[in-house]
Amino acid sequence: MSRVKVYRPYQPSPEPNPDSVFWVFYLAAIVFGGMVTWMAVRSHFNVKDYQQGYEAYKTENCAAAIPHFKRITSRWLPVDINQIAHRSETRLNKCEAYQKALTYEEKGHLVSSLITYHSILARHPNTELSPTIQKKASELFTQTEITQLTDPKLCNELEFFRRHQLVEQIPQKLPLLYQACANQYQTQGEYSQAVVFSERFLKAYPQHPLQPEIRQLLAQSLIAEAQQQGAGIISQPSSTGYTDSSYTVVQIQNKSPMRMQIVFSGPETRIEELEPCFECEKPTKNEPEFCGGLGPIGRYRLPPGDYKIVVKSADKHRVNPFRGDWTLQSGNTYSECFHLVPNPVNPQPQQKPEMELLTPLAGEQRSLSALKF
């Protein structure tokens, strides 16, 4: 079979039209020039707004500065020349927070105003608004009564206020605020919170004249907290000896692998702690019914009288507290030994714990109170 070859004449590709190339470049130049002009116009207005806004900002006139900064942040540009948009946004945030604080103050929301002032100073310590804000916050803090400032929102900010001390008048009034917050929580029956603020006061101001009063408040709150938590009962101990004075001596041994806190509230208020006994083991039914030699011992000399007692863990273990009402006779010695046992991890509701108080053997001077939870 023969093959037939078909030849086609060569047809050269058409030459580009010079006029078409010109118009493409011409349109591109118009678009590019338009964009440059658009950016230049926007940048011009941004610079103008920034100058006017910054002048108002420097004089603490945020009400006049905010509209200028807002216009800048609303004008999008692919390039932030001289970071004008960034600086405007930063100063806009400061101004809006400042205006918010002023509004709070005008409406009588003094605590919210004070917290907002302090927050601005903490986040922007070098802002041009700092002198004015510090002055306003100091005046507000000084002229407002403690009772008006005792608000849960401010109470929760006290530690932040104390650490930063950004306003001159605040450190002088903070101890009174800690006391007022603790008192308020105790009055409201929120004893755990009262304990928190009392302990913070004692830790932050160890030499303050209010220390004895706050220690008394802490003891009362710990006792009320234990009762609120369904504390078990510690029975009245028997006298184990006599002292050489009219005072009473209470001797307590910690047989627990956790620190123990002991509260005495009566003629004298004492809050004591005993170190843990890591060598001590959990008591069993077969062990001797008296305290052994292991375990730190605390010896407390107290005026005789009626006392409310609380024994609890000083650590963060899940241990229910125990409480008791003891009458300590003049010239007598009392000895007790306690073993705190952490609660087992159990999602089911816990039954009210019972305390097993082992009877001492004849002739023994210390008994073992095994606090089982």
C-alpha positions in Angstrom: 0.0 0.0 0.0 1.5 3.3 -1.0 1.7 6.2 1.3 0.7 9.7 0.3 2.5 12.7 1.9 0.7 15.9 2.2 2.8 19.1 2.3 1.4 22.3 3.8 2.9 25.7 3.0 4.8 27.4 5.8 2.7 30.1 7.5 4.7 32.5 9.7 3.1 33.5 13.1 1.6 37.0 13.0 3.8 39.8 14.3 2.5 41.4 17.5 0.6 44.6 17.0 2.7 47.5 18.3 -0.4 49.4 19.2 -1.6 46.5 21.4 1.6 46.3 23.4 1.5 50.0 24.0 -2.0 49.9 25.3 -1.2 47.0 27.7 1.7 48.9 29.2 -0.3 52.1 29.2 -3.2 50.5 31.2 -0.6 48.8 33.6 1.0 52.2 34.2 -2.4 53.8 34.9 -3.3 51.1 37.4 0.1 51.3 39.1 -0.1 55.1 39.2 -3.6 54.9 40.6 -2.5 52.6 43.4 0.5 54.8 44.2 -1.7 57.9 44.3 -4.3 56.0 46.4 -1.6 55.0 48.9 -0.1 58.5 48.9 -3.5 60.1 49.6 -4.3 57.6 52.4 -0.8 58.1 53.9 -1.2 61.8 53.8 -4.5 61.6 55.7 -3.0 59.1 58.1 -0.1 61.4 58.9 -2.5 64.3 59.3 -4.8 62.3 61.6 -1.9 61.0 63.6 -0.4 64.4 64.2 -3.8 65.7 65.4 -4.5 62.6 67.5 -1.1 62.6 69.1 -1.3 66.2 70.1 -4.6 65.5 71.8 -3.2 62.3 73.3 -0.2 64.2 74.9 -2.6 66.5 76.7 -4.6 63.5 78.1 -7.5 64.6 75.8 -8.4 61.0 74.8 -11.9 62.0 73.8 -10.5 64.1 71.0 -7.7 61.7 70.1 -9.8 58.5 69.7 -11.6 59.6 66.5 -8.3 60.3 64.8 -6.7 57.0 65.8 -9.8 55.1 64.8 -9.8 56.6 61.3 -6.1 55.6 60.8 -6.8 52.0 61.9 -9.8 51.8 59.5 -7.7 52.9 56.5 -6.0 49.7 55.2 -2.6 50.1 53.5 -0.4 47.3 52.2 2.6 49.1 53.8 2.5 50.7 57.3 4.8 53.6 56.6 6.6 54.7 59.8 4.4 52.3 61.7 1.7 55.0 62.0 -1.1 52.4 62.0 0.6 50.3 64.7 1.3 53.3 66.9 -2.2 54.6 66.4 -3.7 51.2 67.4 -1.5 51.1 70.6 -2.5 54.6 71.7 -6.1 53.9 70.8 -6.2 50.9 73.1 -4.7 53.0 75.9 -7.1 55.9 75.4 -10.2 53.6 75.2 -9.1 52.0 78.5 -8.6 55.4 80.1 -12.0 56.6 78.9 -13.5 53.4 80.3 -12.0 54.1 83.7 -13.2 57.7 83.6 -16.7 56.5 82.8 -16.6 54.0 85.7 -15.6 56.7 88.0 -18.3 59.1 86.8 -21.0 56.4 87.3 -19.7 55.7 90.8 -18.2 52.3 90.0 -15.0 53.1 92.0 -13.6 49.6 92.2 -13.9 49.0 88.5 -12.3 52.4 87.8 -9.4 51.7 90.2 -8.7 48.3 88.7 -8.8 49.7 85.2 -6.3 52.5 86.1 -4.0 50.0 87.7 -4.2 47.7 84.7 -3.2 50.4 82.3 -0.2 51.3 84.4 0.8 47.6 84.6 0.6 47.0 80.8 1.9 50.4 79.7 4.2 51.7 82.4 5.9 54.3 80.1 2.8 55.7 78.5 2.4 59.5 78.3 -0.8 59.0 80.3 1.0 57.6 83.4 1.3 60.8 85.5 -2.4 61.6 85.0 -3.5 58.0 85.7 -1.3 57.7 88.8 -2.7 61.0 90.2 -6.3 60.0 89.5 -5.8 56.5 91.0 -4.1 57.9 94.1 -6.9 60.4 94.7 -9.5 57.8 94.2 -7.7 55.3 96.5 -7.1 58.0 99.2 -10.5 59.6 99.2 -12.6 56.4 99.1 -13.6 54.7 102.3 -12.4 51.1 102.9 -16.0 49.9 103.0 -16.6 51.2 99.5 -13.5 49.4 98.2 -14.2 46.1 99.9 -15.5 44.3 96.8 -14.7 40.8 95.6 -13.3 42.2 92.4 -10.8 44.3 94.2 -10.0 41.7 96.8 -9.0 39.3 94.1 -6.6 42.0 92.7 -4.9 42.8 96.0 -1.9 40.5 95.4 -1.3 42.0 92.0 -1.6 45.5 93.6 0.9 44.6 96.3 3.5 43.1 94.0 3.5 45.9 91.5 2.9 49.0 93.7 2.3 51.2 90.7 0.3 53.8 92.7 2.0 55.6 95.6 -1.0 55.6 98.0 -1.9 51.9 97.6 0.8 50.3 99.8 -0.3 52.4 102.8 -3.9 51.2 102.5 -3.4 47.6 101.4 -3.1 46.0 104.9 -6.5 47.5 105.8 -8.0 46.2 102.6 -6.7 42.7 103.3 -8.3 42.9 106.8 -11.5 44.3 105.4 -11.7 41.5 102.7 -11.1 38.8 105.3 -13.7 40.3 107.6 -16.3 40.5 104.8 -15.8 36.9 103.7 -16.1 35.7 107.3 -19.3 37.7 107.8 -20.7 36.2 104.6 -19.9 32.7 105.7 -17.1 32.2 103.1 -14.6 31.0 105.7 -12.1 29.4 103.3 -11.7 32.8 101.6 -11.4 34.5 104.9 -8.6 32.1 105.7 -6.9 32.9 102.4 -6.8 36.7 103.0 -5.8 36.4 106.6 -2.9 34.2 105.7 -1.9 36.5 102.9 -1.9 39.4 105.4 0.3 37.5 107.9 2.8 36.5 105.2 3.0 40.0 103.6 3.1 42.1 106.8 4.8 40.1 109.5 5.6 43.3 111.6 2.3 45.1 111.1 0.5 46.3 114.3 -2.7 44.4 113.1 -0.9 41.0 113.3 -2.5 39.9 116.6 -6.0 40.9 115.4 -5.6 39.2 112.1 -4.2 36.1 113.8 -7.3 36.0 116.0 -9.5 36.4 112.9 -7.6 33.5 111.2 -8.1 31.2 114.1 -11.9 32.0 114.2 -12.1 31.4 110.4 -10.2 28.1 110.6 -12.6 26.9 113.3 -15.7 28.0 111.4 -14.3 26.4 108.2 -13.7 23.1 109.9 -17.2 23.1 111.2 -18.6 24.0 107.8 -16.7 21.1 106.2 -18.2 18.6 108.6 -15.2 18.1 110.8 -15.1 15.1 113.1 -15.1 15.6 116.9 -12.0 15.3 119.1 -13.1 14.4 122.7 -11.8 16.1 125.8 -8.4 14.6 126.7 -7.7 13.4 130.3 -5.0 15.0 132.3 -1.7 13.1 132.2 0.3 15.1 134.8 0.9 18.4 136.5 2.9 21.5 135.8 5.0 23.6 138.1 2.8 26.7 137.5 -0.8 27.8 137.1 -0.4 27.4 133.3 -1.6 24.4 131.3 0.7 22.4 129.0 -0.6 20.6 126.0 1.7 18.1 124.3 0.8 16.9 120.8 2.6 14.4 118.7 2.2 14.1 114.9 2.2 10.5 113.6 1.2 11.5 110.1 3.3 11.7 106.9 2.1 15.3 106.4 2.4 18.6 108.2 -0.2 19.2 110.8 -1.8 22.5 111.8 -3.2 22.9 115.3 -5.4 25.8 116.2 -6.1 26.9 119.8 -8.8 29.6 120.3 -9.7 30.6 123.9 -8.0 32.7 126.6 -5.0 32.7 124.2 -5.0 32.2 120.4 -2.3 30.0 118.9 -1.8 28.6 115.4 0.9 26.0 115.4 2.4 23.5 113.0 4.1 20.2 113.4 6.5 18.7 110.9 5.5 15.4 109.2 6.6 11.9 110.3 7.7 10.1 107.1 8.8 7.0 109.1 5.4 6.6 110.7 3.0 4.0 109.3 -0.7 4.0 109.2 -2.1 2.6 112.5 -3.7 -0.8 112.5 -6.0 -2.6 114.9 -3.1 -4.8 116.1 -0.6 -2.1 116.9 0.0 -1.1 120.6 -2.6 1.4 121.8 -0.2 4.2 122.6 2.2 6.5 120.8 5.6 5.3 120.0 8.8 7.4 119.9 8.5 8.4 116.3 6.9 11.7 115.3 7.6 15.3 116.1 6.2 16.5 119.4 4.9 20.0 120.1 4.6 21.4 123.6 2.3 24.3 124.1 2.1 26.4 127.3 -1.4 28.0 127.6 -3.4 29.9 130.1 -6.1 27.6 131.5 -9.7 27.9 130.3 -12.1 26.8 127.6 -10.6 26.3 124.1 -11.9 25.4 120.7 -9.4 23.1 119.0 -8.9 22.3 115.3 -6.5 19.7 114.0 -6.0 19.6 110.2 -3.4 19.0 107.5 -1.2 22.0 106.8 -0.5 20.6 103.3 -2.7 20.4 100.3 -3.8 16.8 101.0 -7.5 15.9 100.9 -7.9 15.5 104.7 -11.0 16.4 106.5 -10.3 18.5 109.7 -11.2 17.6 113.2 -12.3 19.9 116.0 -13.0 19.8 119.7 -14.0 21.8 122.8 -11.5 21.3 125.5 -11.5 22.6 129.1 -7.8 22.9 130.2 -7.5 23.0 134.0 -4.9 25.1 135.8 -1.6 23.3 136.5 -2.4 20.2 134.4 -0.7 18.5 131.5 -2.5 17.0 128.5 -1.0 14.7 125.9 -2.4 13.6 122.6 -1.1 11.8 119.5 -2.8 12.2 116.1 -2.5 10.4 112.8 -4.1 12.1 109.8 -5.1 9.8 106.9 -5.8 11.3 103.5 -9.2 10.7 101.9 -9.2 7.9 99.3 -9.9 9.0 95.7 -13.5 8.1 95.3 -16.0 9.8 93.0 -18.9 8.6 95.2 -20.2 11.0 97.9 -18.1 10.7 101.0 -19.8 9.6 104.3 -19.1 11.8 107.3 -15.8 10.6 108.6 -15.5 9.0 112.0 -12.6 9.3 114.4 -11.2 6.3 116.3 -9.7 7.3 119.6 -7.7 4.4 120.9 -7.8 3.9 124.7 -4.3 4.2 126.3 -2.9 1.4 128.2 -2.7 1.7 132.0 0.3 3.7 133.0 0.8 5.3 129.6 0.8 9.1 129.4 -0.1 9.6 125.8 -3.0 8.2 123.8 -3.2 7.7 120.0 -6.0 9.5 118.2 -6.1 7.9 114.8 -8.0 10.3 112.6 -9.4 8.1 109.8 -11.2 9.6 106.9 
